[in-house]
């Protein structure tokens, strides 16, 4: 009798281990079982002077989502998070201008700033590198409003909200970017 009980306990433990592994595999790609990764980028982005790099991010407003990023470079740069195609189009129109026509402060009031709780000007750290990140050094932050969204790394004189204007001679930027956007699943918190 003792042997059968012991064997049943061992079978139950083995079953629980297999179930736990299956559960872990089933939720791969999810965060905490409540979020699905819809955009993930970890790379070095090259941005030529008087231009920008843009990543389109799918709409995560229904039922909600978050963004987290860290970006760093040897020189200053700006990050913009545009929440409409019109904002992105106005930004692209500006950076397609000739360098002489990209003047800091020119018509800044008319230019879209994007979501400034996410976008920002990179600041210089003690080690001389410039960094920009979501709150708490790259923690997840809710995305407000509906999309699509456009995440931009800027190396131009775009005047709307940034402050990293080009200096002469204008130089390329190599920005190390780690960006993740998640979408809530099943109405569960992320």
Rosetta constraint file for C-alpha pairs under 8 A:
AtomPair CA 1 CA 5 HARMONIC 6.53 0.50
AtomPair CA 2 CA 6 HARMONIC 6.17 0.50
AtomPair CA 3 CA 7 HARMONIC 6.03 0.50
AtomPair CA 4 CA 8 HARMONIC 6.10 0.50
AtomPair CA 5 CA 9 HARMONIC 6.26 0.50
AtomPair CA 6 CA 10 HARMONIC 6.30 0.50
AtomPair CA 7 CA 11 HARMONIC 6.15 0.50
AtomPair CA 8 CA 12 HARMONIC 6.12 0.50
AtomPair CA 9 CA 13 HARMONIC 6.24 0.50
AtomPair CA 10 CA 14 HARMONIC 6.18 0.50
AtomPair CA 11 CA 15 HARMONIC 6.11 0.50
AtomPair CA 12 CA 16 HARMONIC 6.17 0.50
AtomPair CA 13 CA 17 HARMONIC 6.18 0.50
AtomPair CA 14 CA 18 HARMONIC 6.27 0.50
AtomPair CA 15 CA 19 HARMONIC 6.06 0.50
AtomPair CA 16 CA 20 HARMONIC 6.04 0.50
AtomPair CA 17 CA 21 HARMONIC 6.27 0.50
AtomPair CA 18 CA 22 HARMONIC 6.13 0.50
AtomPair CA 19 CA 23 HARMONIC 6.05 0.50
AtomPair CA 20 CA 24 HARMONIC 6.18 0.50
AtomPair CA 21 CA 25 HARMONIC 6.24 0.50
AtomPair CA 22 CA 26 HARMONIC 6.05 0.50
AtomPair CA 23 CA 27 HARMONIC 6.39 0.50
AtomPair CA 24 CA 28 HARMONIC 6.46 0.50
AtomPair CA 27 CA 33 HARMONIC 6.20 0.50
AtomPair CA 29 CA 36 HARMONIC 6.22 0.50
AtomPair CA 29 CA 37 HARMONIC 6.31 0.50
AtomPair CA 30 CA 34 HARMONIC 6.72 0.50
AtomPair CA 30 CA 35 HARMONIC 5.18 0.50
AtomPair CA 30 CA 36 HARMONIC 4.62 0.50
AtomPair CA 30 CA 37 HARMONIC 6.45 0.50
AtomPair CA 31 CA 35 HARMONIC 4.86 0.50
AtomPair CA 31 CA 36 HARMONIC 6.38 0.50
AtomPair CA 31 CA 37 HARMONIC 7.62 0.50
AtomPair CA 31 CA 190 HARMONIC 6.73 0.50
AtomPair CA 32 CA 190 HARMONIC 6.78 0.50
AtomPair CA 33 CA 185 HARMONIC 7.89 0.50
AtomPair CA 34 CA 184 HARMONIC 5.79 0.50
AtomPair CA 34 CA 185 HARMONIC 5.13 0.50
AtomPair CA 34 CA 186 HARMONIC 6.87 0.50
AtomPair CA 34 CA 187 HARMONIC 7.52 0.50
AtomPair CA 34 CA 188 HARMONIC 4.95 0.50
AtomPair CA 34 CA 189 HARMONIC 5.81 0.50
AtomPair CA 34 CA 190 HARMONIC 5.15 0.50
AtomPair CA 35 CA 65 HARMONIC 7.89 0.50
AtomPair CA 35 CA 182 HARMONIC 5.84 0.50
AtomPair CA 35 CA 183 HARMONIC 5.32 0.50
AtomPair CA 35 CA 184 HARMONIC 4.41 0.50
AtomPair CA 35 CA 185 HARMONIC 5.18 0.50
AtomPair CA 35 CA 188 HARMONIC 7.65 0.50
AtomPair CA 35 CA 189 HARMONIC 7.53 0.50
AtomPair CA 35 CA 190 HARMONIC 5.19 0.50
AtomPair CA 36 CA 182 HARMONIC 5.27 0.50
AtomPair CA 36 CA 183 HARMONIC 5.17 0.50
AtomPair CA 36 CA 184 HARMONIC 6.40 0.50
AtomPair CA 36 CA 185 HARMONIC 6.54 0.50
AtomPair CA 37 CA 180 HARMONIC 7.03 0.50
AtomPair CA 37 CA 181 HARMONIC 5.89 0.50
AtomPair CA 37 CA 182 HARMONIC 4.31 0.50
AtomPair CA 37 CA 183 HARMONIC 6.38 0.50
AtomPair CA 38 CA 57 HARMONIC 7.82 0.50
AtomPair CA 38 CA 58 HARMONIC 7.24 0.50
AtomPair CA 38 CA 180 HARMONIC 7.75 0.50
AtomPair CA 38 CA 181 HARMONIC 5.73 0.50
AtomPair CA 38 CA 182 HARMONIC 5.49 0.50
AtomPair CA 38 CA 183 HARMONIC 6.59 0.50
AtomPair CA 39 CA 57 HARMONIC 6.70 0.50
AtomPair CA 39 CA 179 HARMONIC 7.47 0.50
AtomPair CA 39 CA 180 HARMONIC 5.53 0.50
AtomPair CA 39 CA 181 HARMONIC 5.03 0.50
AtomPair CA 39 CA 182 HARMONIC 7.06 0.50
AtomPair CA 40 CA 178 HARMONIC 7.66 0.50
AtomPair CA 40 CA 179 HARMONIC 5.61 0.50
AtomPair CA 40 CA 180 HARMONIC 4.47 0.50
AtomPair CA 40 CA 181 HARMONIC 6.53 0.50
AtomPair CA 41 CA 177 HARMONIC 7.12 0.50
AtomPair CA 41 CA 178 HARMONIC 5.66 0.50
AtomPair CA 41 CA 179 HARMONIC 5.06 0.50
AtomPair CA 41 CA 180 HARMONIC 6.53 0.50
AtomPair CA 42 CA 176 HARMONIC 7.63 0.50
AtomPair CA 42 CA 177 HARMONIC 5.57 0.50
AtomPair CA 42 CA 178 HARMONIC 4.33 0.50
AtomPair CA 42 CA 179 HARMONIC 6.38 0.50
AtomPair CA 43 CA 176 HARMONIC 5.92 0.50
AtomPair CA 43 CA 177 HARMONIC 5.47 0.50
AtomPair CA 43 CA 178 HARMONIC 6.69 0.50
AtomPair CA 44 CA 174 HARMONIC 6.20 0.50
AtomPair CA 44 CA 175 HARMONIC 5.41 0.50
AtomPair CA 44 CA 176 HARMONIC 4.34 0.50
AtomPair CA 44 CA 177 HARMONIC 5.94 0.50
AtomPair CA 45 CA 53 HARMONIC 7.67 0.50
AtomPair CA 45 CA 173 HARMONIC 7.89 0.50
AtomPair CA 45 CA 174 HARMONIC 5.57 0.50
AtomPair CA 45 CA 175 HARMONIC 5.13 0.50
AtomPair CA 45 CA 176 HARMONIC 6.38 0.50
AtomPair CA 45 CA 177 HARMONIC 6.99 0.50
AtomPair CA 46 CA 172 HARMONIC 6.94 0.50
AtomPair CA 46 CA 173 HARMONIC 5.74 0.50
AtomPair CA 46 CA 174 HARMONIC 4.64 0.50
AtomPair CA 46 CA 175 HARMONIC 6.50 0.50
AtomPair CA 47 CA 51 HARMONIC 6.54 0.50
AtomPair CA 47 CA 52 HARMONIC 5.95 0.50
AtomPair CA 47 CA 53 HARMONIC 6.37 0.50
AtomPair CA 47 CA 153 HARMONIC 7.80 0.50
AtomPair CA 47 CA 154 HARMONIC 7.46 0.50
AtomPair CA 47 CA 155 HARMONIC 6.33 0.50
AtomPair CA 47 CA 172 HARMONIC 5.60 0.50
AtomPair CA 47 CA 173 HARMONIC 5.13 0.50
AtomPair CA 47 CA 174 HARMONIC 6.48 0.50
AtomPair CA 47 CA 175 HARMONIC 7.78 0.50
AtomPair CA 48 CA 52 HARMONIC 7.37 0.50
AtomPair CA 48 CA 155 HARMONIC 6.84 0.50
AtomPair CA 48 CA 171 HARMONIC 7.01 0.50
AtomPair CA 48 CA 172 HARMONIC 4.47 0.50
AtomPair CA 48 CA 173 HARMONIC 6.53 0.50
AtomPair CA 49 CA 155 HARMONIC 5.57 0.50
AtomPair CA 49 CA 156 HARMONIC 6.09 0.50
AtomPair CA 49 CA 166 HARMONIC 7.60 0.50
AtomPair CA 49 CA 170 HARMONIC 5.79 0.50
AtomPair CA 49 CA 171 HARMONIC 5.62 0.50
AtomPair CA 49 CA 172 HARMONIC 5.31 0.50
AtomPair CA 49 CA 173 HARMONIC 7.66 0.50
AtomPair CA 50 CA 95 HARMONIC 6.15 0.50
AtomPair CA 50 CA 99 HARMONIC 6.09 0.50
AtomPair CA 50 CA 102 HARMONIC 7.65 0.50
AtomPair CA 50 CA 155 HARMONIC 5.73 0.50
AtomPair CA 50 CA 156 HARMONIC 3.95 0.50
AtomPair CA 50 CA 157 HARMONIC 6.71 0.50
AtomPair CA 50 CA 166 HARMONIC 7.84 0.50
AtomPair CA 51 CA 95 HARMONIC 5.26 0.50
AtomPair CA 51 CA 96 HARMONIC 7.31 0.50
AtomPair CA 51 CA 154 HARMONIC 6.48 0.50
AtomPair CA 51 CA 155 HARMONIC 5.50 0.50
AtomPair CA 51 CA 156 HARMONIC 5.27 0.50
AtomPair CA 52 CA 95 HARMONIC 7.08 0.50
AtomPair CA 52 CA 152 HARMONIC 6.52 0.50
AtomPair CA 52 CA 153 HARMONIC 5.57 0.50
AtomPair CA 52 CA 154 HARMONIC 4.36 0.50
AtomPair CA 52 CA 155 HARMONIC 5.63 0.50
AtomPair CA 52 CA 156 HARMONIC 6.85 0.50
AtomPair CA 53 CA 152 HARMONIC 5.47 0.50
AtomPair CA 53 CA 153 HARMONIC 5.19 0.50
AtomPair CA 53 CA 154 HARMONIC 6.55 0.50
AtomPair CA 54 CA 150 HARMONIC 6.30 0.50
AtomPair CA 54 CA 151 HARMONIC 5.55 0.50
AtomPair CA 54 CA 152 HARMONIC 4.37 0.50
AtomPair CA 54 CA 153 HARMONIC 6.59 0.50
AtomPair CA 55 CA 150 HARMONIC 5.65 0.50
AtomPair CA 55 CA 151 HARMONIC 5.20 0.50
AtomPair CA 55 CA 152 HARMONIC 6.50 0.50
AtomPair CA 56 CA 148 HARMONIC 7.10 0.50
AtomPair CA 56 CA 149 HARMONIC 5.91 0.50
AtomPair CA 56 CA 150 HARMONIC 4.65 0.50
AtomPair CA 56 CA 151 HARMONIC 6.51 0.50
AtomPair CA 57 CA 147 HARMONIC 7.82 0.50
AtomPair CA 57 CA 148 HARMONIC 6.02 0.50
AtomPair CA 57 CA 149 HARMONIC 5.02 0.50
AtomPair CA 57 CA 150 HARMONIC 5.89 0.50
AtomPair CA 57 CA 151 HARMONIC 7.30 0.50
AtomPair CA 57 CA 181 HARMONIC 7.83 0.50
AtomPair CA 58 CA 147 HARMONIC 6.61 0.50
AtomPair CA 58 CA 148 HARMONIC 5.15 0.50
AtomPair CA 58 CA 149 HARMONIC 6.47 0.50
AtomPair CA 59 CA 146 HARMONIC 6.11 0.50
AtomPair CA 59 CA 147 HARMONIC 4.26 0.50
AtomPair CA 59 CA 148 HARMONIC 4.64 0.50
AtomPair CA 59 CA 149 HARMONIC 6.65 0.50
AtomPair CA 60 CA 64 HARMONIC 5.29 0.50
AtomPair CA 60 CA 65 HARMONIC 5.14 0.50
AtomPair CA 60 CA 143 HARMONIC 7.87 0.50
AtomPair CA 60 CA 146 HARMONIC 7.12 0.50
AtomPair CA 60 CA 147 HARMONIC 7.01 0.50
AtomPair CA 60 CA 182 HARMONIC 7.53 0.50
AtomPair CA 60 CA 183 HARMONIC 5.31 0.50
AtomPair CA 60 CA 184 HARMONIC 7.69 0.50
AtomPair CA 61 CA 65 HARMONIC 6.23 0.50
AtomPair CA 61 CA 143 HARMONIC 7.43 0.50
AtomPair CA 61 CA 144 HARMONIC 7.29 0.50
AtomPair CA 61 CA 145 HARMONIC 6.37 0.50
AtomPair CA 61 CA 146 HARMONIC 5.02 0.50
AtomPair CA 61 CA 147 HARMONIC 6.96 0.50
AtomPair CA 61 CA 183 HARMONIC 7.95 0.50
AtomPair CA 62 CA 146 HARMONIC 7.99 0.50
AtomPair CA 63 CA 183 HARMONIC 7.47 0.50
AtomPair CA 63 CA 184 HARMONIC 6.00 0.50
AtomPair CA 63 CA 185 HARMONIC 7.37 0.50
AtomPair CA 63 CA 187 HARMONIC 6.30 0.50
AtomPair CA 64 CA 142 HARMONIC 7.73 0.50
AtomPair CA 64 CA 143 HARMONIC 7.31 0.50
AtomPair CA 64 CA 183 HARMONIC 5.96 0.50
AtomPair CA 64 CA 184 HARMONIC 5.46 0.50
AtomPair CA 65 CA 142 HARMONIC 5.93 0.50
AtomPair CA 65 CA 143 HARMONIC 5.84 0.50
AtomPair CA 65 CA 181 HARMONIC 7.18 0.50
AtomPair CA 65 CA 182 HARMONIC 5.35 0.50
AtomPair CA 65 CA 183 HARMONIC 4.21 0.50
AtomPair CA 65 CA 184 HARMONIC 5.40 0.50
AtomPair CA 65 CA 190 HARMONIC 7.60 0.50
AtomPair CA 66 CA 140 HARMONIC 5.73 0.50
AtomPair CA 66 CA 141 HARMONIC 5.12 0.50
AtomPair CA 66 CA 142 HARMONIC 4.27 0.50
AtomPair CA 66 CA 143 HARMONIC 5.25 0.50
AtomPair CA 66 CA 181 HARMONIC 5.67 0.50
AtomPair CA 66 CA 182 HARMONIC 5.31 0.50
AtomPair CA 66 CA 183 HARMONIC 6.67 0.50
AtomPair CA 66 CA 190 HARMONIC 7.82 0.50
AtomPair CA 67 CA 134 HARMONIC 7.70 0.50
AtomPair CA 67 CA 140 HARMONIC 5.36 0.50
AtomPair CA 67 CA 141 HARMONIC 5.34 0.50
AtomPair CA 67 CA 142 HARMONIC 6.42 0.50
AtomPair CA 67 CA 143 HARMONIC 6.53 0.50
AtomPair CA 67 CA 179 HARMONIC 7.45 0.50
AtomPair CA 67 CA 180 HARMONIC 5.81 0.50
AtomPair CA 67 CA 181 HARMONIC 4.44 0.50
AtomPair CA 67 CA 182 HARMONIC 6.52 0.50
AtomPair CA 68 CA 133 HARMONIC 7.46 0.50
AtomPair CA 68 CA 134 HARMONIC 5.68 0.50
AtomPair CA 68 CA 138 HARMONIC 5.35 0.50
AtomPair CA 68 CA 139 HARMONIC 5.51 0.50
AtomPair CA 68 CA 140 HARMONIC 4.52 0.50
AtomPair CA 68 CA 141 HARMONIC 6.19 0.50
AtomPair CA 68 CA 179 HARMONIC 5.87 0.50
AtomPair CA 68 CA 180 HARMONIC 5.34 0.50
AtomPair CA 68 CA 181 HARMONIC 6.48 0.50
AtomPair CA 69 CA 133 HARMONIC 5.35 0.50
AtomPair CA 69 CA 134 HARMONIC 5.75 0.50
AtomPair CA 69 CA 138 HARMONIC 5.11 0.50
AtomPair CA 69 CA 139 HARMONIC 7.51 0.50
AtomPair CA 69 CA 177 HARMONIC 7.17 0.50
AtomPair CA 69 CA 178 HARMONIC 5.37 0.50
AtomPair CA 69 CA 179 HARMONIC 4.29 0.50
AtomPair CA 69 CA 180 HARMONIC 6.32 0.50
AtomPair CA 70 CA 131 HARMONIC 7.20 0.50
AtomPair CA 70 CA 132 HARMONIC 5.91 0.50
AtomPair CA 70 CA 133 HARMONIC 4.32 0.50
AtomPair CA 70 CA 134 HARMONIC 6.88 0.50
AtomPair CA 70 CA 137 HARMONIC 7.18 0.50
AtomPair CA 70 CA 138 HARMONIC 5.37 0.50
AtomPair CA 70 CA 176 HARMONIC 7.99 0.50
AtomPair CA 70 CA 177 HARMONIC 5.94 0.50
AtomPair CA 70 CA 178 HARMONIC 5.37 0.50
AtomPair CA 70 CA 179 HARMONIC 6.70 0.50
AtomPair CA 71 CA 131 HARMONIC 5.64 0.50
AtomPair CA 71 CA 132 HARMONIC 5.31 0.50
AtomPair CA 71 CA 133 HARMONIC 6.24 0.50
AtomPair CA 71 CA 175 HARMONIC 6.24 0.50
AtomPair CA 71 CA 176 HARMONIC 5.42 0.50
AtomPair CA 71 CA 177 HARMONIC 4.48 0.50
AtomPair CA 71 CA 178 HARMONIC 6.45 0.50
AtomPair CA 72 CA 122 HARMONIC 7.64 0.50
AtomPair CA 72 CA 129 HARMONIC 6.64 0.50
AtomPair CA 72 CA 130 HARMONIC 5.38 0.50
AtomPair CA 72 CA 131 HARMONIC 4.34 0.50
AtomPair CA 72 CA 132 HARMONIC 6.48 0.50
AtomPair CA 72 CA 175 HARMONIC 5.45 0.50
AtomPair CA 72 CA 176 HARMONIC 5.30 0.50
AtomPair CA 72 CA 177 HARMONIC 6.85 0.50
AtomPair CA 73 CA 77 HARMONIC 7.88 0.50
AtomPair CA 73 CA 129 HARMONIC 5.72 0.50
AtomPair CA 73 CA 130 HARMONIC 5.27 0.50
AtomPair CA 73 CA 131 HARMONIC 6.71 0.50
AtomPair CA 73 CA 173 HARMONIC 6.95 0.50
AtomPair CA 73 CA 174 HARMONIC 6.07 0.50
AtomPair CA 73 CA 175 HARMONIC 4.79 0.50
AtomPair CA 73 CA 176 HARMONIC 6.41 0.50
AtomPair CA 74 CA 128 HARMONIC 7.05 0.50
AtomPair CA 74 CA 129 HARMONIC 4.80 0.50
AtomPair CA 74 CA 130 HARMONIC 5.98 0.50
AtomPair CA 74 CA 173 HARMONIC 7.69 0.50
AtomPair CA 74 CA 174 HARMONIC 7.71 0.50
AtomPair CA 75 CA 129 HARMONIC 6.81 0.50
AtomPair CA 75 CA 130 HARMONIC 6.01 0.50
AtomPair CA 75 CA 173 HARMONIC 6.85 0.50
AtomPair CA 76 CA 121 HARMONIC 7.67 0.50
AtomPair CA 76 CA 122 HARMONIC 5.98 0.50
AtomPair CA 76 CA 123 HARMONIC 7.15 0.50
AtomPair CA 76 CA 124 HARMONIC 7.61 0.50
AtomPair CA 76 CA 130 HARMONIC 5.76 0.50
AtomPair CA 76 CA 164 HARMONIC 5.40 0.50
AtomPair CA 77 CA 121 HARMONIC 6.22 0.50
AtomPair CA 77 CA 122 HARMONIC 5.71 0.50
AtomPair CA 77 CA 130 HARMONIC 7.75 0.50
AtomPair CA 77 CA 153 HARMONIC 7.11 0.50
AtomPair CA 77 CA 154 HARMONIC 5.82 0.50
AtomPair CA 77 CA 155 HARMONIC 5.67 0.50
AtomPair CA 77 CA 163 HARMONIC 7.99 0.50
AtomPair CA 77 CA 164 HARMONIC 5.10 0.50
AtomPair CA 77 CA 165 HARMONIC 7.75 0.50
AtomPair CA 77 CA 173 HARMONIC 7.85 0.50
AtomPair CA 78 CA 119 HARMONIC 7.58 0.50
AtomPair CA 78 CA 120 HARMONIC 5.91 0.50
AtomPair CA 78 CA 121 HARMONIC 4.36 0.50
AtomPair CA 78 CA 122 HARMONIC 5.88 0.50
AtomPair CA 78 CA 153 HARMONIC 5.95 0.50
AtomPair CA 78 CA 154 HARMONIC 4.99 0.50
AtomPair CA 78 CA 155 HARMONIC 6.94 0.50
AtomPair CA 78 CA 162 HARMONIC 5.65 0.50
AtomPair CA 78 CA 163 HARMONIC 7.09 0.50
AtomPair CA 78 CA 164 HARMONIC 5.98 0.50
AtomPair CA 79 CA 119 HARMONIC 4.81 0.50
AtomPair CA 79 CA 120 HARMONIC 5.14 0.50
AtomPair CA 79 CA 121 HARMONIC 6.11 0.50
AtomPair CA 79 CA 122 HARMONIC 7.46 0.50
AtomPair CA 79 CA 132 HARMONIC 7.37 0.50
AtomPair CA 79 CA 151 HARMONIC 7.38 0.50
AtomPair CA 79 CA 152 HARMONIC 5.62 0.50
AtomPair CA 79 CA 153 HARMONIC 4.82 0.50
AtomPair CA 79 CA 154 HARMONIC 6.06 0.50
AtomPair CA 79 CA 162 HARMONIC 7.73 0.50
AtomPair CA 80 CA 113 HARMONIC 7.24 0.50
AtomPair CA 80 CA 114 HARMONIC 6.05 0.50
AtomPair CA 80 CA 115 HARMONIC 7.27 0.50
AtomPair CA 80 CA 116 HARMONIC 7.42 0.50
AtomPair CA 80 CA 118 HARMONIC 7.44 0.50
AtomPair CA 80 CA 119 HARMONIC 4.32 0.50
AtomPair CA 80 CA 120 HARMONIC 6.53 0.50
AtomPair CA 80 CA 150 HARMONIC 7.90 0.50
AtomPair CA 80 CA 151 HARMONIC 5.95 0.50
AtomPair CA 80 CA 152 HARMONIC 4.99 0.50
AtomPair CA 80 CA 153 HARMONIC 6.62 0.50
AtomPair CA 80 CA 154 HARMONIC 7.49 0.50
AtomPair CA 81 CA 114 HARMONIC 5.15 0.50
AtomPair CA 81 CA 115 HARMONIC 5.42 0.50
AtomPair CA 81 CA 116 HARMONIC 7.30 0.50
AtomPair CA 81 CA 118 HARMONIC 6.28 0.50
AtomPair CA 81 CA 119 HARMONIC 5.22 0.50
AtomPair CA 81 CA 149 HARMONIC 6.93 0.50
AtomPair CA 81 CA 150 HARMONIC 5.66 0.50
AtomPair CA 81 CA 151 HARMONIC 4.69 0.50
AtomPair CA 81 CA 152 HARMONIC 6.27 0.50
AtomPair CA 82 CA 87 HARMONIC 5.88 0.50
AtomPair CA 82 CA 88 HARMONIC 6.09 0.50
AtomPair CA 82 CA 112 HARMONIC 7.92 0.50
AtomPair CA 82 CA 113 HARMONIC 7.41 0.50
AtomPair CA 82 CA 114 HARMONIC 4.23 0.50
AtomPair CA 82 CA 115 HARMONIC 6.21 0.50
AtomPair CA 82 CA 149 HARMONIC 5.70 0.50
AtomPair CA 82 CA 150 HARMONIC 4.98 0.50
AtomPair CA 82 CA 151 HARMONIC 6.50 0.50
AtomPair CA 82 CA 152 HARMONIC 7.82 0.50
AtomPair CA 83 CA 87 HARMONIC 6.94 0.50
AtomPair CA 83 CA 88 HARMONIC 7.96 0.50
AtomPair CA 83 CA 114 HARMONIC 6.27 0.50
AtomPair CA 83 CA 115 HARMONIC 6.99 0.50
AtomPair CA 83 CA 145 HARMONIC 7.28 0.50
AtomPair CA 83 CA 146 HARMONIC 7.08 0.50
AtomPair CA 83 CA 147 HARMONIC 5.64 0.50
AtomPair CA 83 CA 148 HARMONIC 6.39 0.50
AtomPair CA 83 CA 149 HARMONIC 4.64 0.50
AtomPair CA 83 CA 150 HARMONIC 6.46 0.50
AtomPair CA 84 CA 88 HARMONIC 6.48 0.50
AtomPair CA 84 CA 147 HARMONIC 6.21 0.50
AtomPair CA 84 CA 148 HARMONIC 6.16 0.50
AtomPair CA 84 CA 149 HARMONIC 6.15 0.50
AtomPair CA 84 CA 150 HARMONIC 7.55 0.50
AtomPair CA 85 CA 89 HARMONIC 5.96 0.50
AtomPair CA 85 CA 148 HARMONIC 7.31 0.50
AtomPair CA 85 CA 149 HARMONIC 7.82 0.50
AtomPair CA 86 CA 90 HARMONIC 6.23 0.50
AtomPair CA 87 CA 91 HARMONIC 6.31 0.50
AtomPair CA 87 CA 112 HARMONIC 5.56 0.50
AtomPair CA 87 CA 113 HARMONIC 7.99 0.50
AtomPair CA 87 CA 114 HARMONIC 7.08 0.50
AtomPair CA 88 CA 92 HARMONIC 6.12 0.50
AtomPair CA 88 CA 150 HARMONIC 6.75 0.50
AtomPair CA 89 CA 93 HARMONIC 6.02 0.50
AtomPair CA 90 CA 94 HARMONIC 6.33 0.50
AtomPair CA 90 CA 111 HARMONIC 7.00 0.50
AtomPair CA 90 CA 112 HARMONIC 7.18 0.50
AtomPair CA 91 CA 95 HARMONIC 6.40 0.50
AtomPair CA 91 CA 111 HARMONIC 7.55 0.50
AtomPair CA 91 CA 112 HARMONIC 7.42 0.50
AtomPair CA 91 CA 158 HARMONIC 7.66 0.50
AtomPair CA 92 CA 96 HARMONIC 6.09 0.50
AtomPair CA 93 CA 97 HARMONIC 6.84 0.50
AtomPair CA 94 CA 102 HARMONIC 7.24 0.50
AtomPair CA 94 CA 158 HARMONIC 7.01 0.50
AtomPair CA 95 CA 102 HARMONIC 7.47 0.50
AtomPair CA 95 CA 156 HARMONIC 6.74 0.50
AtomPair CA 95 CA 158 HARMONIC 7.21 0.50
AtomPair CA 97 CA 101 HARMONIC 6.01 0.50
AtomPair CA 97 CA 102 HARMONIC 6.58 0.50
AtomPair CA 98 CA 102 HARMONIC 6.77 0.50
AtomPair CA 102 CA 106 HARMONIC 7.88 0.50
AtomPair CA 102 CA 156 HARMONIC 7.51 0.50
AtomPair CA 102 CA 157 HARMONIC 5.64 0.50
AtomPair CA 102 CA 158 HARMONIC 6.96 0.50
AtomPair CA 103 CA 157 HARMONIC 6.14 0.50
AtomPair CA 103 CA 158 HARMONIC 7.68 0.50
AtomPair CA 103 CA 159 HARMONIC 7.59 0.50
AtomPair CA 104 CA 108 HARMONIC 7.87 0.50
AtomPair CA 104 CA 157 HARMONIC 5.40 0.50
AtomPair CA 104 CA 158 HARMONIC 6.56 0.50
AtomPair CA 104 CA 159 HARMONIC 5.05 0.50
AtomPair CA 104 CA 165 HARMONIC 7.01 0.50
AtomPair CA 105 CA 159 HARMONIC 5.30 0.50
AtomPair CA 105 CA 160 HARMONIC 7.73 0.50
AtomPair CA 106 CA 159 HARMONIC 6.93 0.50
AtomPair CA 107 CA 111 HARMONIC 6.88 0.50
AtomPair CA 107 CA 159 HARMONIC 7.89 0.50
AtomPair CA 108 CA 159 HARMONIC 5.27 0.50
AtomPair CA 108 CA 160 HARMONIC 4.79 0.50
AtomPair CA 108 CA 161 HARMONIC 7.99 0.50
AtomPair CA 109 CA 160 HARMONIC 6.79 0.50
AtomPair CA 110 CA 160 HARMONIC 7.88 0.50
AtomPair CA 111 CA 159 HARMONIC 7.57 0.50
AtomPair CA 111 CA 160 HARMONIC 5.33 0.50
AtomPair CA 112 CA 160 HARMONIC 6.27 0.50
AtomPair CA 113 CA 160 HARMONIC 5.25 0.50
AtomPair CA 113 CA 161 HARMONIC 5.46 0.50
AtomPair CA 114 CA 119 HARMONIC 7.16 0.50
AtomPair CA 115 CA 119 HARMONIC 6.09 0.50
AtomPair CA 116 CA 120 HARMONIC 6.31 0.50
AtomPair CA 116 CA 161 HARMONIC 7.90 0.50
AtomPair CA 118 CA 133 HARMONIC 7.97 0.50
AtomPair CA 118 CA 134 HARMONIC 6.07 0.50
AtomPair CA 120 CA 132 HARMONIC 6.69 0.50
AtomPair CA 120 CA 161 HARMONIC 7.63 0.50
AtomPair CA 120 CA 162 HARMONIC 6.63 0.50
AtomPair CA 121 CA 132 HARMONIC 6.65 0.50
AtomPair CA 121 CA 162 HARMONIC 5.47 0.50
AtomPair CA 121 CA 163 HARMONIC 5.98 0.50
AtomPair CA 121 CA 164 HARMONIC 6.41 0.50
AtomPair CA 122 CA 130 HARMONIC 5.42 0.50
AtomPair CA 122 CA 131 HARMONIC 4.72 0.50
AtomPair CA 122 CA 132 HARMONIC 4.43 0.50
AtomPair CA 122 CA 164 HARMONIC 7.64 0.50
AtomPair CA 123 CA 130 HARMONIC 5.04 0.50
AtomPair CA 123 CA 131 HARMONIC 5.41 0.50
AtomPair CA 123 CA 132 HARMONIC 6.62 0.50
AtomPair CA 124 CA 128 HARMONIC 5.78 0.50
AtomPair CA 124 CA 129 HARMONIC 5.55 0.50
AtomPair CA 124 CA 130 HARMONIC 4.22 0.50
AtomPair CA 124 CA 131 HARMONIC 6.42 0.50
AtomPair CA 125 CA 129 HARMONIC 5.59 0.50
AtomPair CA 125 CA 130 HARMONIC 6.03 0.50
AtomPair CA 125 CA 131 HARMONIC 7.08 0.50
AtomPair CA 133 CA 137 HARMONIC 5.70 0.50
AtomPair CA 133 CA 138 HARMONIC 4.95 0.50
AtomPair CA 134 CA 138 HARMONIC 4.53 0.50
AtomPair CA 134 CA 139 HARMONIC 5.98 0.50
AtomPair CA 134 CA 140 HARMONIC 7.04 0.50
AtomPair CA 134 CA 141 HARMONIC 6.66 0.50
AtomPair CA 135 CA 139 HARMONIC 5.79 0.50
AtomPair CA 135 CA 140 HARMONIC 7.59 0.50
AtomPair CA 135 CA 141 HARMONIC 6.97 0.50
AtomPair CA 154 CA 158 HARMONIC 7.83 0.50
AtomPair CA 155 CA 164 HARMONIC 7.65 0.50
AtomPair CA 155 CA 165 HARMONIC 7.57 0.50
AtomPair CA 155 CA 166 HARMONIC 7.11 0.50
AtomPair CA 155 CA 172 HARMONIC 7.58 0.50
AtomPair CA 155 CA 173 HARMONIC 7.01 0.50
AtomPair CA 156 CA 165 HARMONIC 6.40 0.50
AtomPair CA 156 CA 166 HARMONIC 6.28 0.50
AtomPair CA 157 CA 164 HARMONIC 7.46 0.50
AtomPair CA 157 CA 165 HARMONIC 4.85 0.50
AtomPair CA 157 CA 166 HARMONIC 6.12 0.50
AtomPair CA 158 CA 162 HARMONIC 6.93 0.50
AtomPair CA 158 CA 165 HARMONIC 7.60 0.50
AtomPair CA 159 CA 163 HARMONIC 7.40 0.50
AtomPair CA 166 CA 170 HARMONIC 5.75 0.50
AtomPair CA 166 CA 171 HARMONIC 7.91 0.50
AtomPair CA 182 CA 190 HARMONIC 7.95 0.50
AtomPair CA 183 CA 190 HARMONIC 7.88 0.50
AtomPair CA 184 CA 188 HARMONIC 6.36 0.50
AtomPair CA 184 CA 189 HARMONIC 6.58 0.50
AtomPair CA 184 CA 190 HARMONIC 5.89 0.50
